[in-house]
Amino acid sequence: MGREKGHIVTQETRDLISLHKKGQKPWNTGLHGVQVSWNLGKHHTKVTRMKISDAAKKQWSNPDARIRDSEMQRKLWSDPAYAKRVLTRRIPSYPEQVFMDLSKEFRYVGNGQLVINGKNPDFVCINDEHKLVEIWGDHWHKGQDPQCRIDFFKVLGYDCLVIWASELRHSGLVVSKVKKFLGED
C-alpha cells in the first residue's frame, strides 16, 4: 500500500518513523500514566520482561489501585453511552443462539440494547419486558451463584431466569423451564 500523492504526514509520524528506522523505541504514556513501550514488532529481552512483570505486580499488590480501577470501571459501565458503544458489536454466543432457536418468546438484547443499572441481560421477554433470561457459560461462570444475578434484577423490579449452557443440551427441559418462568405451565 503506497503513499498517495499529496498525502500529508504529520511531524509526529515522521519522528516515529525516524526512530523506528534507527532501531529506537518511542515511548508513550499509557493508561494510568504508566509508560508503555510501543515495541514496534520486536520482542522484549528477559530483563525487560522481568521489569514489566515487577511493575505490574507492584501495581496490583496495592489495594488502593485495585479499588480505584474497579470504581473507575463501575463508573464507566454506569454510563449508558459507554455500555452501548462497547457492547453494540457483540454477537450472540453459540449457547445464546441455541436458546434463540428454542424460545421465540424472548429477543436478544445482549448487545447493549438494554442496560439495567450497569448490567446487560442476554434476553428480554417480548410480551413482558420485566422478564429476563441470562445464559451462563459453565466455564466463564464457574463457581458463581446465579442467585446473586437474580436478586440484583429482582430489587429493580425484574424477574430473571438463569439457564446454564450445559442445560441447553436438553431442549425439553429448557422449554419447560421457560414455560414455567412465563407462567404458562
Buried (B, 14 or more C-beta within 10 A) or exposed (E): EEEEEEEEEEEEEEEBEEBBEEEEEBEEEEEEEEEEBBEEEEEEEEEEEEEBEEEEEEEEEEEEEEEEBEEEEEEEBEEEEBBBEEBEEEEBBEBBBBBBEBBEBBBBBBBBBBBBEBBBBBBBBEEEEEBBBBBBBEEEBEEEEBEEBBEBBEEEEBBBBBBBBEBBEEBEEBEEBBEEBBEEE
